[in-house]
């Protein structure tokens, strides 16, 4: 774990009365990080909260460490807490010592809507994959394009984000797709389809209370010169579906991640979780039978996503090798998965699921429901 940096303290020539604490909003901080602007991020929450859910590059500090904090010259400091209250107190303490300091407005709760992007150009199909990473939440959504026609998978940010990204590239969004009914974030796919005059597609299921275009195992969505083929992979949820793009890329939703698999227990009773784990066993077998060279793009990550433009993805063969501990008989797999399930997510997953089943985006601040660390995955690490 990195500690606070040492070196010359940051000073200016203003009087104490002039050194008012300023706030910085999520958009401005995101811009700084995207431009690689030097900034010292100090997280004043508990060590446990920081370790589980933090801004990339941030450092955890205690109140005692703040008293002797130093910083490189001409480097602004940003203090961070959960909602922006404790961070302001910390910023005031540093301001009295002459630091150029900002408190993150809204704290980590507001940061849960921060995002950045990474782009991959697929060699064979010439399709373009724009990975839109909700860095403060771990959600990964995708804007796929071929011949200027586009699809959005698992939209988790406001529709304007996807519309603006598509417009800037000269792409027209024809479809929006969810890989399953999400429990950790409010789906924006239906709202985006309405804004873009696009078709909203969901895997076949009877959970939702609104109209959509269903897609079944083996059916495809064609856009430009490529197509997405639906592969039913129940386990995380009963309707979970992966989508293969021209045999070259695989969009897995919450079925498999770069270093884990989707948990089968959310909003499920014990016997339901066991049945989902059994189905997940066969879904993983189906995916492992695909070409190991396929590039896997998951729906989530449990790590803070840096503003580095490096996509969160891996070859299927590499991921399969990392899941070796679950290369066991069916019953052993079920018992192992259920034993390794991490604690329940800190957000209101039952309420979020119900809203997604109704196709409703509630009024107000969505982070009131969504804020918190991502815990969609079961990994070998959770078994240790």
C-alpha positions in Angstrom: 0.0 0.0 0.0 1.4 3.4 -0.9 1.6 6.0 1.8 1.5 9.8 1.6 4.2 11.2 -0.6 7.2 12.9 1.0 9.0 16.0 -0.2 8.6 19.8 -0.1 5.2 21.0 1.2 3.0 22.9 -1.1 2.8 26.6 -0.2 1.5 29.9 -1.6 1.7 33.5 -0.6 -2.0 34.1 0.3 -3.1 34.8 3.8 -5.2 32.3 5.7 -8.3 34.3 5.0 -7.7 34.2 1.3 -7.1 30.4 1.2 -10.8 29.4 1.0 -11.5 25.8 0.3 -12.8 25.3 -3.2 -14.8 22.4 -4.6 -14.0 20.5 -7.7 -16.8 18.6 -9.5 -16.6 15.2 -11.1 -16.5 16.5 -14.6 -13.5 18.7 -13.9 -11.6 16.1 -12.0 -12.3 13.6 -14.8 -10.9 16.1 -17.3 -7.7 16.5 -15.2 -7.2 12.8 -15.0 -7.9 12.3 -18.7 -5.3 14.9 -19.6 -2.8 13.3 -17.2 -2.7 16.6 -15.2 -0.6 16.1 -12.0 -2.9 15.9 -9.0 -2.6 14.4 -5.5 -5.8 12.5 -4.6 -6.2 12.0 -0.8 -9.0 9.7 0.3 -10.0 10.3 3.9 -12.5 7.4 4.3 -11.7 4.3 6.2 -8.9 2.1 4.8 -11.5 -0.7 4.1 -13.7 1.7 2.1 -10.8 3.0 0.1 -9.4 -0.4 -0.6 -12.7 -1.7 -2.0 -13.8 1.4 -4.0 -11.6 4.3 -4.9 -10.5 6.7 -7.5 -7.6 5.4 -9.6 -4.3 6.8 -8.2 -5.8 8.0 -4.9 -3.9 7.5 -1.6 -5.6 6.7 1.7 -4.6 9.1 4.5 -5.6 9.4 8.2 -6.3 12.6 10.1 -2.9 12.3 11.8 -1.2 11.9 8.4 -2.9 15.1 7.2 -1.1 17.1 9.9 2.3 16.3 8.4 1.2 16.0 4.8 3.6 17.3 2.1 3.1 17.5 -1.7 5.2 18.2 -4.8 5.3 21.9 -5.7 2.6 23.2 -8.0 0.5 20.1 -7.6 -3.1 20.6 -6.6 -4.5 18.4 -3.9 -8.0 16.9 -4.0 -9.6 15.4 -0.9 -12.2 12.7 -1.2 -14.7 11.1 1.1 -18.1 9.4 0.6 -20.4 12.5 0.2 -18.1 15.5 0.3 -18.4 16.4 4.0 -15.3 14.9 5.7 -13.2 15.8 2.6 -14.1 19.5 3.1 -12.9 19.4 6.7 -9.7 17.7 5.5 -9.3 20.3 2.8 -9.7 23.2 5.3 -7.0 21.7 7.4 -4.6 21.6 4.4 -5.6 25.0 3.2 -4.6 26.5 6.5 -1.1 25.1 5.8 -1.0 26.7 2.4 -1.9 23.9 0.1 -3.8 24.5 -3.2 -6.6 22.2 -2.2 -10.0 21.2 -3.5 -12.7 19.0 -2.0 -14.5 16.6 -4.4 -18.1 17.8 -4.5 -20.4 14.9 -3.7 -17.5 12.6 -2.9 -17.4 9.0 -4.1 -21.2 9.0 -4.4 -20.9 11.6 -7.2 -17.8 9.9 -8.6 -19.9 6.8 -9.3 -21.0 8.5 -12.5 -17.5 9.3 -13.7 -16.4 7.6 -17.0 -13.7 7.3 -19.5 -13.2 5.4 -22.7 -10.9 2.9 -24.5 -11.1 1.9 -28.2 -10.3 -1.3 -30.0 -10.4 -1.8 -33.8 -11.0 -5.4 -34.6 -8.7 -6.6 -37.3 -10.7 -9.1 -39.3 -14.2 -7.6 -39.3 -12.9 -4.0 -39.2 -15.6 -3.3 -36.6 -14.9 -0.6 -34.0 -15.4 -1.2 -30.3 -15.6 1.7 -27.9 -15.5 0.6 -24.3 -17.2 3.2 -22.1 -16.0 2.6 -18.5 -18.0 3.9 -15.6 -14.8 4.1 -13.6 -16.5 5.0 -10.3 -18.8 2.0 -10.5 -16.9 -0.7 -12.5 -19.7 -0.9 -15.2 -18.5 -1.5 -18.8 -20.7 -0.6 -21.7 -20.0 -0.7 -25.4 -20.6 1.3 -28.5 -20.0 -1.0 -31.5 -19.8 0.3 -35.0 -19.5 -1.0 -38.6 -19.9 1.1 -41.6 -21.2 4.0 -39.4 -24.0 1.8 -38.0 -23.8 1.3 -34.2 -25.1 -0.8 -31.3 -24.9 0.1 -27.6 -24.5 -2.8 -25.2 -25.5 -2.5 -21.5 -25.9 1.3 -21.3 -25.2 2.4 -17.7 -24.7 6.1 -18.2 -27.1 8.9 -19.2 -28.2 8.6 -22.9 -26.5 11.9 -23.8 -23.1 10.2 -23.2 -23.7 7.6 -25.9 -25.4 10.0 -28.3 -22.6 12.4 -28.1 -19.9 9.8 -28.6 -21.7 8.3 -31.6 -22.3 11.8 -33.1 -18.7 12.8 -32.7 -17.7 9.7 -34.8 -20.4 10.0 -37.4 -22.2 6.8 -36.1 -25.9 6.2 -36.0 -27.2 4.1 -33.1 -29.6 1.5 -34.5 -29.9 -0.9 -31.6 -29.5 -0.9 -27.8 -29.1 -4.2 -26.1 -28.9 -5.4 -22.5 -27.2 -8.8 -21.8 -29.5 -9.4 -18.8 -31.6 -7.6 -16.3 -29.1 -5.8 -14.2 -29.0 -5.6 -10.4 -26.1 -3.2 -9.7 -27.1 -0.2 -11.9 -30.1 1.3 -13.5 -30.2 0.3 -17.2 -30.3 3.3 -19.5 -30.7 1.1 -22.7 -34.5 1.6 -23.0 -34.2 5.4 -22.5 -31.3 5.5 -25.0 -33.3 3.6 -27.6 -36.2 6.1 -27.2 -33.9 9.0 -27.6 -32.0 7.5 -30.6 -35.2 6.1 -32.3 -33.4 2.8 -32.0 -34.6 -0.8 -31.4 -34.3 -2.0 -27.8 -33.3 -5.7 -27.6 -33.4 -8.0 -24.6 -32.9 -11.8 -24.1 -36.1 -13.7 -24.1 -37.6 -13.7 -20.6 -40.8 -13.0 -18.7 -39.4 -10.7 -16.1 -40.0 -7.3 -17.7 -43.2 -5.3 -17.8 -42.6 -3.3 -21.0 -42.3 -3.9 -24.7 -39.0 -4.9 -26.2 -37.6 -6.9 -29.1 -36.7 -10.4 -27.8 -33.6 -12.3 -28.9 -33.2 -16.0 -28.5 -30.2 -18.3 -28.5 -28.6 -18.4 -32.0 -30.4 -15.4 -33.3 -28.3 -12.5 -34.6 -28.4 -8.7 -34.9 -26.8 -7.4 -38.1 -25.4 -3.9 -38.4 -23.0 -2.6 -41.1 -21.1 -5.6 -42.4 -21.0 -7.6 -39.2 -23.4 -9.4 -36.9 -23.8 -10.1 -33.2 -24.9 -13.7 -32.4 -26.7 -14.4 -29.1 -25.4 -17.2 -27.0 -27.7 -18.1 -24.1 -25.5 -18.4 -20.9 -27.8 -18.7 -17.9 -26.2 -18.6 -14.5 -25.7 -15.0 -13.2 -29.4 -14.6 -14.1 -31.6 -17.1 -16.0 -31.7 -14.9 -19.1 -28.0 -13.9 -19.2 -26.8 -13.9 -22.8 -23.4 -13.4 -24.3 -22.9 -11.9 -27.8 -20.3 -13.0 -30.3 -19.2 -10.5 -33.0 -18.2 -12.3 -36.2 -16.3 -15.0 -34.2 -13.7 -12.4 -33.3 -15.0 -10.8 -30.1 -17.3 -11.9 -27.3 -19.3 -9.6 -25.1 -20.0 -11.5 -21.9 -22.1 -9.2 -19.7 -21.8 -10.7 -16.2 -21.3 -14.3 -17.2 -17.5 -14.1 -17.2 -15.1 -11.4 -16.4 -11.3 -11.0 -17.0 -10.6 -12.7 -13.7 -13.9 -14.3 -12.5 -17.4 -15.4 -13.2 -20.8 -13.9 -12.4 -22.3 -14.6 -9.0 -25.5 -16.7 -9.2 -27.1 -15.6 -5.9 -28.4 -12.0 -6.4 -32.1 -11.8 -5.6 -32.2 -15.5 -5.3 -33.1 -18.0 -2.6 -30.6 -20.7 -1.7 -32.1 -23.3 -3.9 -32.4 -20.8 -6.8 -28.7 -19.9 -6.3 -27.7 -23.5 -6.5 -29.7 -24.0 -9.7 -28.2 -20.9 -11.3 -24.7 -22.2 -10.3 -25.5 -25.5 -12.0 -26.5 -23.6 -15.2 -23.4 -21.4 -14.9 -21.3 -24.6 -15.0 -22.7 -25.6 -18.4 -22.6 -22.0 -19.7 -18.9 -21.8 -18.9 -18.4 -25.1 -20.7 -20.1 -23.6 -23.7 -17.9 -20.6 -23.7 -14.7 -22.5 -23.2 -15.5 -24.5 -26.3 -15.2 -21.3 -28.4 -12.1 -20.2 -30.1 -9.4 -19.3 -27.5 -8.4 -16.3 -29.6 -11.7 -14.5 -29.2 -11.3 -11.2 -27.4 -13.6 -11.1 -24.4 -15.2 -7.8 -23.3 -16.9 -8.2 -19.9 -19.7 -6.1 -18.5 -17.9 -5.2 -15.2 -14.6 -5.0 -13.5 -14.0 -4.9 -9.7 -11.0 -2.5 -10.0 -11.0 1.3 -10.4 -10.5 2.0 -14.1 -7.7 4.3 -14.9 -7.9 7.2 -17.4 -5.3 5.4 -19.6 -7.2 4.3 -22.7 -6.2 0.7 -22.1 -9.3 -1.6 -22.7 -10.4 -4.0 -20.0 -10.4 -7.2 -22.1 -8.5 -10.5 -22.6 -8.3 -13.5 -24.9 -10.8 -16.2 -24.0 -8.0 -18.8 -23.7 -6.3 -16.6 -21.2 -9.5 -16.2 -19.1 -10.3 -20.0 -19.3 -6.8 -20.8 -18.0 -7.4 -18.5 -15.0 -10.6 -20.3 -14.1 -8.8 -23.6 -13.6 -9.9 -24.0 -10.0 -13.4 -24.5 -11.3 -12.5 -27.1 -13.9 -14.1 -29.7 -11.7 -17.1 -32.0 -11.7 -20.5 -30.3 -11.6 -21.4 -30.8 -7.9 -17.9 -29.7 -6.9 -18.3 -26.6 -9.0 -21.6 -25.7 -7.4 -20.3 -26.1 -3.9 -17.2 -24.1 -4.7 -19.0 -21.2 -6.3 -21.5 -20.9 -3.5 -18.8 -21.1 -0.9 -16.8 -18.3 -2.7 -19.6 -15.8 -3.1 -18.5 -12.4 -1.7 -20.7 -10.2 0.6 -23.9 -8.7 -0.9 -23.4 -5.5 -2.9 -23.7 -2.3 -0.8 -26.2 -0.7 -3.2 -30.0 -1.3 -3.4 -29.8 -4.3 -5.7 -33.3 -5.5 -5.1 -34.8 -2.0 -5.8 -32.6 -1.5 -8.8 -33.6 -4.9 -10.2 -37.3 -4.1 -9.7 -36.9 -0.7 -11.6 -35.1 -2.4 -14.4 -37.9 -5.0 -14.7 -40.4 -2.2 -14.9 -38.2 -0.1 -17.4 -38.3 2.9 -15.1 -35.6 5.5 -14.5 -36.7 7.2 -11.3 -36.5 10.9 -10.7 -33.7 12.4 -8.7 -30.1 11.5 -8.3 -29.5 7.9 -9.5 -26.4 7.6 -7.2 -28.8 7.4 -4.3 -29.5 3.9 -5.4 -26.3 3.0 -7.3 -23.4 4.2 -5.2 -21.1 1.6 -3.8 -18.4 -0.9 -4.8 -19.1 -3.5 -7.6 -19.5 -7.1 -6.3 -20.9 -8.9 -9.4 -18.0 -11.4 -9.6 -16.9 -14.6 -7.9 -13.1 -15.1 -8.4 -10.4 -17.3 -7.2 -9.2 -14.5 -5.0 -12.6 -14.6 -3.1 -12.0 -18.2 -2.4 -8.7 -17.5 -0.6 
